[in-house]
């Protein structure tokens, strides 16, 4: 595919793309070479996992050279990387069960600590230090060694991806507990190493390295990038693309944030393009960043944010990137007074079908249910509606789409504002922005007519508005007291949906 794309560009771009792709491939070969010598790799192939781990862990708490330990660990990383899924899971099981904390040792030291007189401070400190050491699983030491290797941090991020996948598949309760402990240890290390102070924010433009641009395209999950021309527009004038990078994971975006510069807060994906057209005065000519009309840019729209590494799940980074980008844009464009997302609503349609299956009156009033029968010309409203909403063709039926607008917006407001999990918004995107201090501002009908938008949320999107002076207070109220800050329009829509449930009972 990339070879074909080379011919879509002028010679200068083809040369740059080819050169940088060649560099990227060379980098990959070097990475593989860095993981170990041929001799070490050969030894790994003839040694069982248990023996190999024993060989590594026997060096723990010794004065042997770090070079020897790191070489053995590097060879183990190669073996793991080249193993299939079943073998990887067996390695993880071995680590989780045999190199976890030793409960008997903890019990014995704890008893000694409890029996020690408080006045014997020296002995207390010795026992406390011993207890601290044995409370740390042995594999923690191994992970620290791995983190010191070149590309070792990336290896551990990918390793945690495997651990999370394994956790979702494990059925045995006892095994689940030890795998969870392995996950917690990895997460705590990555949480420390991926502190926002270690991350570097970088702006991506068409002049950025081609392998980075390719990754920006590959990682875009919310609004897939169609081709290189689409990518060029998304990193060009009246757009901003920023990423977080980690010094231990060079040339690997950690979080990607796409932002559109508009004159107003758009209520649809198409609205972003319309705002650009208005600012340009209807002309189609290509401009440079220096030609952007800064006085016309009054709103910054975060329309896509993606965490690229599954292994960093649960480590909040995107919220920091949004705030850093917001401050960057306000500094660059003094006329910007409005900061907002234009966000998808994943899983809304699945939730909607579940509610309809339970009882149509959770979504429709009695009158609406009767009208639906007439429009759909069926007594089986639910099954017919599910079949119709399964495609995008219904949006061309003006009567049906106009009829569905009110009940679906009302249901969506309930889903976003009232449906909870452990006190927090059930919808993951809503939970992210609310934790970040945003306000649930406006729900938008027919905002994303792409196949993905129709599949996820019947084309509905939402703006989460950011008021920077209030975001810290809003986020704190949400996290500590489960308070969702929403506009009156959304609250009223949710109240109408609630009335349907009350009337039914």
N, C-alpha and C positions, 0 to 999 in steps of 0.2 A: 504493500500500500504506500509506504513512504517513498519507494522508488518511483512510483507513478506520480506522486505528488510533486516530486522534484521538477517535473516538466510543466507544472502549472504556474511557475514563477519566472521572472526575468533571470538572466544569467547570474547576476550578482547574488540573488537569493539562493539560486541553485548551488552556487559555489559555497556559500556560507553554510547552507543546510548540510551539504555533503561533507564538508570539512568537520563540522561539529558533530555530526552523527558518527563519523569515523573516530573522532576523539572519544565520544561516549562509549563506543564499542571497545576501544582500547582500555578505557577506564574499567569496564566490566571484567576484561581479562586480567587486569592488574589486581582487581579486588579478589578474584578467585585465587590468583597466585599467592596473594598475601595470607590466605588462610592456612597455608602449610606447605611443607616440602613433600616431594614424592615419597621419600622414605617413611615419613610420619603417616602419610595417607595410606601407604601399603600396610603399615602395621595396624592401622585402624580397621582395615578390611579383614584381617586375620584374628582380631581380638574381639571377644564378646563385649557387649555394652557394659555388663557388670564389671568385667576385668578392667576395661578402659577407665571407667569411673573410679574404681578402686585405686588404679595407678595414679590418678589425679589427686584424689582425696587423701592419699597417704602423705602428700606433701604439705597438707594443712597443718599449721602450728609447728612447722620446721623452719630451719634457716637456709633451706636450699635456694639456689638462684632463681629469681623470678623468670629469667629467660627460659629455664627448663619447664617451669609450671606453665608459662604462657604458650610455649610450643606444644605441649601436650593438650592444652585447652583448645588451641587453634585447630589441631588435628581432630579433636572431638567435634568442633563446630562444623568442619568440613563433612564429617560423617553424618551429622544430623541434617545438614542442608541437603545432602544428596540422597537421603533416605526417603522412602515413600511414606504415605500417611500412617499406615499401621505401625511401621517401625518407629516413626517419630512419637506416636502415642505411647508405645512401649517404653521408649527412653524417658518420656515425661512421667510415666507411672513409676519407673524405677527411681527417678530423682525424688518424686513427691513422697514415696513411701519409705525408702531406705535412707534418705539424707535429710529427713525432716527433723524437728526437735525430738529429743529423747525424753519422754515424759518421766521415766524413772529417775534420771539424773536431776531433772528439775525438782522432783519431789524430795529427793535426798538433800539437795542444797537448800531448798526452801525450809526444810525442817531444821537444819543447822542454823539457818539465819534467824528463824523464829526463836530458837532456844538460846541465842546469844544475848548476853546482857547488853543493854543499851550503852552502858558505861565503857564497854570494850569496843571503842570506836574503830581501832585498827582491824580487829577481826570482822566487825560488821562490814567495813569497806571491802575486805577481801571476799567475803561471801556475796556481797552485792555485785562486785565485779564478775565473779564467777557465774552468778545467776544471770546477769545480763548477757554474758557470752553464750551460755547454753540455751538461753531463750531464743537465740538466733539460729535458724535452721542451717545446716551445713551448706546447702545449695546457695544460700545467700553469699557465702564466700566465693563460690564458683561463679556466680553472676557478676560479682565485682571484678573478678579476674577477666571474664569475658568483656566487660565494659571497657577495660583498658586496652583491648586489642584494637587494631585498626579495623574500622567498620563493625566493631563489636557491639556498639550501641544499637545500630540498625539490626544486627542479628537478634538482640534481646527484644526489640520491638516486634520483630517477626515471630520470635519464640512465643511471646505473650499472645499474639494472634492465634497461634496453634492451641495454646492453653485455653483461651476463651472458647474456641470451637469445641475443644474436648469437653469443657464444662457443660456445654449445651447438649452433649450427647450422652454423658455418663448417667446411668440410671441407679447404680448402687450408691446408697447413702454414705457408707463409710468411705468409699473411694472418692465421692464427691467432696467430702470434707477435706481430705488431704490435697486434692487438686485445687480447691479454693484457697488453701493456705499457700500453695505454690504461686497462685495468681496474686494473692495479697502481697507476697514478698516482692514479686516482680513489679507490681504496680507502685509500691512504695519507693523502690529504687528509681523507677522511671519518673515518678512524681518529683523526686529530688533532682534528677538530671535534667528534666524538662521544665524546671522553674522558668518563669517568663523572663527573668533577668539574663538567662543564658541564650535566649532566642534572638535572632536577628530579623528585623522586618526589612523586606526588600520589595521595591516596586518593579513590576514586570511590564516591559514595553515590547514592541516589535523588534527592538534592537537587542533584547535579552538573548542569552544562549539558546540555541535551537533545541537542545535536549530538555531544557527547562520548559520551553514553550510546548514541546510535545507532551510533557507530563501535565502541564496545566490543562491541556486539551483532554488527555486521558482521564484525569481525575474529576473532571466536571460531570457531576451526576444529576444535578437539579435541572439544568437546561443544557443538554448535550450539544457540544460544538460540532457543527455540521461539516466544516471544512476549514482549510487554512485561511481563507478570506474572512470567514466568520470569526476565527480566532484573532485575526489582525484587527478587526473592528472592536473586539472586546478588550483589547489592550491599547487601543488607539485614543484619539481625541474624544473628549466628553465621556470617557470611561476611565476607570482606574482599577488596576489589578495589583493586589499586594499579597505577599506570602510571608509566613514565618519559616525560617530555616534554623537548623541546629548545627553548631560547629562540628559535631561528631557525625553528622549525616550530610556531608556536602552535596550540593546539587540535587537535594531531595526536599521538595516543598512539604512542610508539615501541615500547614493550614493555608487554604487559598480563599481569598475574599474578592469577589467581583463587585464593583460599585459603578453606578451610572450617575452622571451629573446632569440634572434636569432643572427646568424652570418651576415645576410644581411636583408634588408627590403623585406619581402615576398610579392608576388603579388596575393596570394590566401590563403584561409583557409588551404588548403592542404599544402601550402608552409610553414606554421608555423610548422606543424608536420615534414616536410622534413628537416627544419633547425635543429630541435631537433635531428633528426636521424644523420645528418652530424656531429653535435657537439659531439654526443656520439660515433661516429665512426662506426655506423651501428649496435651497440649492443643493445639489448632489456632489459638489466638488470636494475633493479630498483636502483637508487642512492639516496643519501641524499643531502640536501642543501649544506652540507660541501664539497661534492664531485663535485660540479659544477665547470666547467673549465672556470674561469673568463676571461682568455685571449682570449677565442674564442667567448665570448659574445660581440658583437659590435653594436647591434641594439636592441632597446626596442620598442615593437609594442603594442599599445593600441587597442585591438581588440574588446572590448565591454565595454561600459559605460552606466549605467542604473541609472536613478533617480527613486527611489522606491515609493515615496509618491506623488500621483497626487495633493494633497493639497498644495504642495510646487512649483507648476507650476509657472514659471516666476521669481523664486528666484534662481539666478545663484550660483550653488555649484560645479557642475561637472568640470568647468574650473579650479577652485582652486585645486580640487583633482588631476587632470592631472598634474598640475605644481608641486605640492608637491611630487607626485610619481616620476615624471621625475627627480627632484633633489635628491630624495632618491636613485634611481637606479644609477644615475651618481656617487653618493658618494660611493655606494657599488661596482660598476663595472667601474673601471677607463678606460677600453677599449671601453666603449659605446660612440660612437660619433653620432649615428643616432637615432633620436626619430621620430616615425611616428605612425599614426593610420592605421588600415585596416578597413575601414568603409563601412557599407551598404549604399544603395541609395534608401531609401523608396519612394514609389509612382512614381518612374521613369516609370514603365511599364504602369501605369494608364495614366500618362501624354502622353506617347508615343502613346497609342491608341487614345487619344483625338485628337492628331495632325494628325494621320493617317486618322481618320474619317473626319477631315476637308479637308485634301488634302494630298495624298500620296507623292506629290512632295516636301512637307516640310521635308520629311525624305530621299526619294530616288531621285537620278538623273534620267533623262529620260532613260539612258542606264540601270541603276540598276533596274528600274521598269520593263523594258522589260525582263531582265534576271530573275527577280522574277516570272514573268508569266510563263517562260519556266520551271523553277525549280519546281514551285508549280502546274504547268499544269492547270492553271485557268486564266480566265479573271478578276475574282473578287479577286484581290490580297489582299485587305484590310480585307475582311471577312474571307478569308482562313488563312491569316497570324495571325489574332486575335485568330482563333480557334487553330492553331498550337502552338502559343506562350502561350496559356492557360494551356499547360502541359509542362513537362520537357522532353518529348520524342524527341523533335526536336534536342537536343544536340547530339543525336546518329546519326543524319543524317549529315555526314561530309560535303557534298556539301552545304547543306543549312546553317549550322553553320559557315562555312568559308565565305559564301557569305554575311551573316548578320553581320559579325564582323565589317566591315568598316562603314556601315551606322548606326549601333546601337551605336558604340563608338562615332561617329561624333554627333549623336543626343544627346547622354548622356553628351558630353562636352558642347553642347549648353544649355541643361537643367540645368547643374550645374553652368555654368559660366555666362549665359546670362539671364535665366529666373529669374525675380525679383518680390518681394513683398515689396512695400514701400521702394524700393531702395536696399533691402537686398536679399540675395540668397533665392529663393523660397523653396528649399529643406531644411528641418529643421536641418538635420545632418550637412550639409554644413554650414549653418548659425551658428551653435554652434561652430564648429572648427575655422571658419574664425573670429568670435568674439573673440575667444581665441588666435588669432594671428598666426594660422597655415597657411601653404602654400598649395594650391591645387596642388598636386605634380604629381600623376600618376593615370590614369584610367585603370583598369585591367579587361581584358576579361576572362570569364569563371572562375571567382574567387570564387564564392559561388554557388555550384551546389545543395545545399539543397533545399527542397520545398519552404522554406521561401525566400531564395535568388532568386530563379527563379521567384517566384510570384511577388516579389517587384521590381526587376531590371534586369530580364533576366540573372541573374547570374553575373552581372557586380558589381565590388566594386571599391573603390578609396582609395588611400593613401593620407592623409593630413600630411604633413611633419612639424615637430616642430623644428625651430631654436631658441633656448631660448633667445639668445642675440637680436633677431629681433622681437620676438613675441609681445612685448608690442607696438612697433611701427606699426607692421602689424595690430594688433587688433584695435588700435586707428584710423588708416587710413580707416579701414573697417567701424567702427562704426560711425565715424564723416564724412567721405567723400565717403562712399560706394565703396571703392577701394578693389577689390578682387586680392590678390596676387597669381598668378598661374604660372606654368612653361610654357615654350614656346610651348611644345608639346600640352598641353591642349588648349592654346590660338589659336594655328593653327587649331586644330580640330573644335573649335567653329567658327573660321573664315570660314572654309569650309562649315559648316552648314549655316552660314549667307549668303554665296554666293548663295546657293540654293534659299533662299528667295528673294534675289535681282534679280537673273535671272528670277524667276517666275514673278516678277512685271515688 
